Amino acid sequence: MSQRDSQRLFGKGYKFKIFKMVSQPGQFATQEEIKIQGSRGELKLRIVGPVRQDTQIELAATDCYKLGIKPVLRVSGKVKGTPGAVLIGPKGRNKIKQGVIVAQRHLHLAPNEAKSLKLKSGQLVSVKIKGPRELIFDNVIVRSGAGHKKSFQLDTDEGNACGWMPGIKGELIK
Amino acid sequence: MSQRDSQRLFGKGYKFKIFKMVSQPGQFATQEEIKIQGSRGELKLRIVGPVRQDTQIELAATDCYKLGIKPVLRVSGKVKGTPGAVLIGPKGRNKIKQGVIVAQRHLHLAPNEAKSLKLKSGQLVSVKIKGPRELIFDNVIVRSGAGHKKSFQLDTDEGNACGWMPGIKGELIK
């Protein structure tokens, strides 16, 4: 969420409270939630802090259909031309013109992790998930650089499609 | 839906109205809808007619989590030991003790189609879906016999995970 949207939805100078730290260093889910409203319905969303340059909402396609928002697959950060929505916070609402994406599945790696795997940021790899819903995800984009840490990130549709559960392992296929 | 559950939810002698025919010969989605209730919420469901031996509810895992029902992966028809739920129709409600499944992805084939592909009912195959969310689904079970017709069946989680849209093609990998 951008500083500007944070002010509109939560008021000037508001500071988010940490709910829990997430996989990427320094990032956290907030205790605060907002609502996103589309043409067909609304959903509650949790925010990932700290504030960023642009507001971006990552949804599973299942949730896009429920909200009446066209699912548009994008690498995180590439929000130009994506659908908008109405965001509702405790102190106000804001109609954003773009920013709703279905995130392309990706593999975060710290620079030394990428180096030891001989992978470069932006490269596409495949990941095999074993189990009763075994599958191979192609088109997994490597995202590496300062502030990244090893984490394979799927949305809920993808997690469910491969039968993800705590402890499940993936195998990197170059 | 079983005849017995149909009577409980819609009244004795009720006949479902056809909304549209579905892929398997003689089967249709009904105009009528019911509600399914779990510990966390409820959802509307459409029925596939005609009535069957046992009531079975096929849900995507996303919807299981929303309803508060444990997702249990099963081949269609194998409902023993699966979670139950409350079903609500216009004339009554019924608490079923089992019957909610996440359907194992499957490939329906008519007997002559299976024969020409050298596949047997029960065999596991893989299906590759191309496009921006390209992936290979393993553990696709072949279901063949009288009354089956070629159709590759995924749930909404799986469809979204592979970027399904009308016209998308899959490649059978044995």
Boltz contact constraints between the chains, C-beta under 6 A:
constraints:
  - contact:
      token1: [A, 61]
      token2: [B, 160]
      max_distance: 6.0
  - contact:
      token1: [A, 62]
      token2: [B, 62]
      max_distance: 6.0
  - contact:
      token1: [A, 62]
      token2: [B, 156]
      max_distance: 6.0
  - contact:
      token1: [A, 62]
      token2: [B, 160]
      max_distance: 6.0
  - contact:
      token1: [A, 73]
      token2: [B, 132]
      max_distance: 6.0
  - contact:
      token1: [A, 132]
      token2: [B, 73]
      max_distance: 6.0
  - contact:
      token1: [A, 134]
      token2: [B, 138]
      max_distance: 6.0
  - contact:
      token1: [A, 134]
      token2: [B, 139]
      max_distance: 6.0
  - contact:
      token1: [A, 135]
      token2: [B, 135]
      max_distance: 6.0
  - contact:
      token1: [A, 135]
      token2: [B, 137]
      max_distance: 6.0
  - contact:
      token1: [A, 135]
      token2: [B, 138]
      max_distance: 6.0
  - contact:
      token1: [A, 136]
      token2: [B, 136]
      max_distance: 6.0
  - contact:
      token1: [A, 137]
      token2: [B, 135]
      max_distance: 6.0
  - contact:
      token1: [A, 138]
      token2: [B, 134]
      max_distance: 6.0
  - contact:
      token1: [A, 138]
      token2: [B, 135]
      max_distance: 6.0
  - contact:
      token1: [A, 139]
      token2: [B, 134]
      max_distance: 6.0
  - contact:
      token1: [A, 156]
      token2: [B, 62]
      max_distance: 6.0
  - contact:
      token1: [A, 157]
      token2: [B, 157]
      max_distance: 6.0
  - contact:
      token1: [A, 157]
      token2: [B, 160]
      max_distance: 6.0
  - contact:
      token1: [A, 157]
      token2: [B, 161]
      max_distance: 6.0
  - contact:
      token1: [A, 158]
      token2: [B, 161]
      max_distance: 6.0
  - contact:
      token1: [A, 160]
      token2: [B, 61]
      max_distance: 6.0
  - contact:
      token1: [A, 160]
      token2: [B, 62]
      max_distance: 6.0
  - contact:
      token1: [A, 160]
      token2: [B, 157]
      max_distance: 6.0
  - contact:
      token1: [A, 161]
      token2: [B, 157]
      max_distance: 6.0
  - contact:
      token1: [A, 161]
      token2: [B, 158]
      max_distance: 6.0
  - contact:
      token1: [A, 161]
      token2: [B, 161]
      max_distance: 6.0
